Amino acid sequence: MGRFVNPFTDVGFKIVFGQEISKPLLLHFLNTLLEGVKEIHLRNY
């Protein structure tokens, strides 16, 4: 049986959005929240 993560908790948010592979998902999520105010772009160093 699979396990579910609640993204509304601190730990769940970090599990869902804190991984390198989920960076595009996090950027899209933040840009949706900030729509009309700012836009976040990914920088490569």
DSSP file (Angstrom, degrees, kcal/mol; ACC not computed):
  #  RESIDUE AA STRUCTURE BP1 BP2  ACC     N-H-->O    O-->H-N    N-H-->O    O-->H-N    TCO  KAPPA ALPHA  PHI   PSI    X-CA   Y-CA   Z-CA
    1    1 A M              0   0    0      0, 0.0     2,-0.0     0, 0.0     0, 0.0   0.000 360.0 360.0 360.0 135.4    0.0    0.0    0.0
    2    2 A G        -     0   0    0      1,-0.1     2,-0.4     0, 0.0     0, 0.0  -0.266 360.0-124.6 -76.4 163.5    1.4    3.4   -0.9
    3    3 A R        -     0   0    0     -2,-0.0     2,-0.4     2,-0.0    -1,-0.1  -0.858  17.4-143.8-108.8 145.5    1.9    6.3    1.4
    4    4 A F        -     0   0    0     -2,-0.4     2,-0.5     2,-0.0     0, 0.0  -0.853   5.5-148.2-110.0 145.0    0.4    9.8    1.0
    5    5 A V        -     0   0    0     -2,-0.4     3,-0.0     7,-0.1    -2,-0.0  -0.942  11.4-138.3-113.6 131.1    2.1   13.1    1.8
    6    6 A N    >   -     0   0    0     -2,-0.5     3,-1.5     1,-0.1     6,-0.4  -0.793  11.9-164.7 -87.5 107.6    0.2   16.1    3.0
    7    7 A P  T 3  S+     0   0    0      0, 0.0    -1,-0.1     0, 0.0     6,-0.1   0.561  81.1  73.0 -72.1  -5.5    1.7   19.1    1.2
    8    8 A F  T 3  S+     0   0    0      4,-0.1     2,-0.2     5,-0.1    -2,-0.0   0.516  86.5  75.8 -86.2  -4.9    0.0   21.5    3.6
    9    9 A T  S <> S-     0   0    0     -3,-1.5     4,-2.6     1,-0.1     5,-0.2  -0.685  91.6-115.5 -99.3 161.0    2.3   20.5    6.4
   10   10 A D  H  > S+     0   0    0     -2,-0.2     4,-2.0     1,-0.2     5,-0.2   0.925 116.2  45.1 -60.6 -46.9    5.9   21.8    6.6
   11   11 A V  H  > S+     0   0    0      1,-0.2     4,-2.1     2,-0.2    -1,-0.2   0.915 113.9  49.2 -64.9 -43.7    7.4   18.3    6.2
   12   12 A G  H  > S+     0   0    0     -6,-0.4     4,-2.6     2,-0.2     5,-0.2   0.901 109.5  51.8 -63.4 -41.8    5.1   17.4    3.4
   13   13 A F  H  X S+     0   0    0     -4,-2.6     4,-3.0    -7,-0.3     5,-0.4   0.912 110.7  48.7 -61.4 -42.8    5.9   20.6    1.5
   14   14 A K  H  X S+     0   0    0     -4,-2.0     4,-1.6    -5,-0.2    -1,-0.2   0.865 111.5  49.6 -66.3 -36.0    9.6   19.9    1.8
   15   15 A I  H  < S+     0   0    0     -4,-2.1     4,-0.2     2,-0.2    -2,-0.2   0.934 118.1  38.8 -67.3 -44.8    9.2   16.4    0.6
   16   16 A V  H  < S+     0   0    0     -4,-2.6     3,-0.3     1,-0.2    -2,-0.2   0.940 133.4  20.5 -72.0 -48.2    7.1   17.4   -2.4
   17   17 A F  H  < S+     0   0    0     -4,-3.0    -3,-0.2    -5,-0.2    -2,-0.2   0.493 106.6  77.6-104.1  -4.9    9.0   20.6   -3.4
   18   18 A G  S  < S+     0   0    0     -4,-1.6     2,-0.3    -5,-0.4    -1,-0.2   0.388  72.8  94.6 -90.7   4.9   12.4   20.2   -1.8
   19   19 A Q  S >  S-     0   0    0     -3,-0.3     3,-1.1    -4,-0.2     4,-0.1  -0.707  78.9-124.3 -98.4 150.2   13.9   17.8   -4.3
   20   20 A E  G >  S+     0   0    0     -2,-0.3     3,-1.4     1,-0.3    -1,-0.1   0.856 109.8  57.3 -58.1 -38.2   16.1   18.8   -7.2
   21   21 A I  G 3  S+     0   0    0      1,-0.3    -1,-0.3     2,-0.1     4,-0.2   0.735 103.2  54.4 -68.8 -21.7   13.8   17.1   -9.7
   22   22 A S  G <> S+     0   0    0     -3,-1.1     4,-2.3     1,-0.2    -1,-0.3   0.255  73.8 107.4 -97.5  13.3   10.7   19.1   -8.6
   23   23 A K  H <> S+     0   0    0     -3,-1.4     4,-2.5     1,-0.2     5,-0.2   0.907  78.8  49.9 -58.1 -45.6   12.4   22.5   -9.1
   24   24 A P  H  > S+     0   0    0      0, 0.0     4,-2.2     0, 0.0    -1,-0.2   0.888 110.8  50.9 -61.5 -36.6   10.3   23.3  -12.2
   25   25 A L  H  > S+     0   0    0     -4,-0.2     4,-2.3     2,-0.2    -2,-0.2   0.906 110.7  48.5 -65.0 -42.1    7.1   22.4  -10.3
   26   26 A L  H  X S+     0   0    0     -4,-2.3     4,-2.7     2,-0.2     5,-0.2   0.912 111.1  50.1 -64.6 -43.4    8.1   24.7   -7.4
   27   27 A L  H  X S+     0   0    0     -4,-2.5     4,-2.6     2,-0.2    13,-0.2   0.912 111.7  47.9 -62.2 -42.6    8.8   27.5   -9.8
   28   28 A H  H  X S+     0   0    0     -4,-2.2     4,-1.9    -5,-0.2    -1,-0.2   0.916 112.0  50.3 -63.6 -42.5    5.5   27.1  -11.5
   29   29 A F  H  X S+     0   0    0     -4,-2.3     4,-1.8     2,-0.2    -2,-0.2   0.934 113.9  44.0 -61.0 -48.1    3.7   27.0   -8.1
   30   30 A L  H  X S+     0   0    0     -4,-2.7     4,-2.2     1,-0.2    -2,-0.2   0.896 112.2  52.0 -66.8 -40.7    5.4   30.1   -6.9
   31   31 A N  H  < S+     0   0    0     -4,-2.6    -1,-0.2    -5,-0.2    -2,-0.2   0.844 108.3  52.5 -65.3 -32.4    4.9   32.0  -10.1
   32   32 A T  H >< S+     0   0    0     -4,-1.9     3,-0.8    -5,-0.2    -1,-0.2   0.901 110.7  47.1 -67.6 -40.3    1.2   31.1  -10.0
   33   33 A L  H 3< S+     0   0    0     -4,-1.8    -2,-0.2     1,-0.2    -1,-0.2   0.866 117.7  42.3 -66.5 -35.7    1.0   32.5   -6.4
   34   34 A L  T >X S+     0   0    0     -4,-2.2     3,-2.8    -5,-0.1     4,-1.8   0.238  80.9 149.8 -96.3  12.7    2.8   35.7   -7.4
   35   35 A E  T <4 S+     0   0    0     -3,-0.8     4,-0.1     1,-0.3    -3,-0.1  -0.214  72.8  12.3 -54.1 127.5    1.0   36.2  -10.7
   36   36 A G  T 34 S+     0   0    0      2,-0.2    -1,-0.3    -5,-0.1     3,-0.1   0.265 125.6  62.4  89.0 -11.0    0.8   39.9  -11.6
   37   37 A V  T <4 S-     0   0    0     -3,-2.8     2,-0.3     1,-0.5    -2,-0.2   0.809 113.6 -21.0-107.8 -57.7    3.3   40.9   -8.9
   38   38 A K     <  -     0   0    0     -4,-1.8    -1,-0.5    -7,-0.1     2,-0.4  -0.927  51.0-138.1-146.9 167.6    6.6   39.2   -9.7
   39   39 A E        -     0   0    0     -2,-0.3     2,-0.4    -3,-0.1    -8,-0.1  -0.998  15.0-143.3-135.0 133.4    8.0   36.3  -11.7
   40   40 A I        -     0   0    0     -2,-0.4     2,-0.3   -13,-0.2    -9,-0.1  -0.800  16.0-167.7 -97.7 133.1   10.7   34.0  -10.6
   41   41 A H        -     0   0    0     -2,-0.4     2,-0.4   -10,-0.0    -2,-0.0  -0.912  24.2-114.6-118.6 148.0   13.3   32.7  -13.1
   42   42 A L        -     0   0    0     -2,-0.3     2,-0.4   -18,-0.0   -19,-0.0  -0.671  28.7-156.2 -81.9 130.2   15.8   29.9  -12.6
   43   43 A R        -     0   0    0     -2,-0.4     2,-0.6     2,-0.0    -1,-0.0  -0.890   4.4-149.1-107.0 137.6   19.4   30.9  -12.6
   44   44 A N              0   0    0     -2,-0.4    -2,-0.0     1,-0.1     0, 0.0  -0.926 360.0 360.0-104.3 123.5   22.2   28.6  -13.5
   45   45 A Y              0   0    0     -2,-0.6    -1,-0.1     0, 0.0    -2,-0.0   0.417 360.0 360.0 -99.1 360.0   25.5   29.3  -11.7
